């Protein structure tokens, strides 16, 4: 979808939908929001809806960073300690590698 | 070698998922190990070990330097090593026998007698590279020649690429211990669980001299049973080479011959003899612990109170002095109700007329590793174990691939056909009276040389002929959720049924489905029926098959630890064997690492060049391809 052809109100509703959608444990929507609307929010010359779009993009970026931090920490811990956790580790896994602990 | 797991450890070998590749190196001596472990310029190495170098110190050094070792190829010698070789532990089954801190603590852990002094224990070590064994034949010559031509360092110069390399693949799925692998056999989320290991289990074979109703379990009043036991399995360092001649076959054949000899005299016996052939004894007494467990739980035809005494036939290959020894348990003998002296004197009286001397060991020592120990764990029962050694084993090849027909001096001259070899009464069989020797040599031939022979073909059940293969395996097999019976147990069942049973006039359909007519119907719970192939009719390929009615039965030999799901049990065997997908090896020439990187670099360079070229051509396309428009004007 080409944002150039949309009127500004529709850009705002789209940004808001992506922002609200990301709260449903969907950080990728926030990522898309940030990447897609970055030019609209910060680089284009000012228009009425731009302030709102800017806040949505900023908040999406914050939420995204939070998710990235949490997921990175959890994945690192799990990959490192799954073998030592024995039964708990196995019950948390969907695919258990064969031949290695 | 394959990976086995028990309650606390994993033992055996593991390779990576797509096999381990290493540059071949023929180890010339123990000092040459330095090349592999430190100085060699092309690690990792695939070490070829000749049989004289397949020893514990060398294997341990390879294990410690395993980052530079990709695998080991062991070459089997053409004849047994004269100094002996035993990869088993020096104190077999020390933690699951009867001697412990609570029962005869001074006898526990081989304090008094080290049963297997030649034991190096390498079968119970863990290696993280694959170890394969090959026979010394043409293929091995190819491997050696490949090494000589390409990899040999001449006069201190390093060998140049291309080098001969070998890839060995034996990826094992299970890890850590039995509890982990049994848990992973049935994971919580997987849709189609692919098992990673199987518990070791098989079938015990047992038979009684008098009919016993097998549908009623538990104590049977008025029945006094003498158990005649032996084991029918063995193992070695490698997976499927375990002949077990002295350790298992001699006792097995002796008991089968005894059963056959006593068959006609059973009416005169006032006690019932229960012949039991236990499976899985090598791995912490799987079969006997299961039978004792069943008896204690009243889940077997008789129970422990019915047992009068136990006679176990252990390793009975006679040495040059023709002596056999009667071992008994010193701890239970102190109890006055346990009367071993009568047993011993009866046996000695029976042997008096033969050219055999039976003696009791003159030191106070515990029982050797034997199934009898598991019975003693439950009750003090009088019993004797017949062995060919007074203190330590005389078997120099205990639980190794060299415990074979050659060790028992079963020398078959090579120019005889298989039929003639079958009929040859070897020196080993000559000790027995001829009417038993007739069976003995055939049984020894069947178990130790070739299963596919005319005598055994007559006795085998008709639909099993495809299952029994040429080479005799003596190893406990794994179960896939159900215990399946493997060759040694099936063979013993067939032979025992034919030697102690009688021919019944029943058709094939009724025999196999156990649908009996009125006369036989009451016997259904007592007897078992086997439809046997029978002898070949002369001048034809048809066989006269018949139904044999006998008192031979199977009983499950799966450790109680798996029945109770106690995978960390210390009392019962918890051995399980890992599953694997492909076991193969191949040799090929490898190029140097630098050449590989150069090839990759050239390839990447060509890719980038072609991308650049395409970009240039497409951006200047109008200049390069515009010449086609002019000719249309010229035709005017």
Interface residues (C-beta under 8 A of the other chain):
Chain A: X86 X87 X90 X91 X93 X94 X95 X96 X98 X99 X100 X101
Chain B: X14 X17 X171 X172 X173 X174 X175 X176 X180 X183 X184 X187 X188 X189 X190 X196
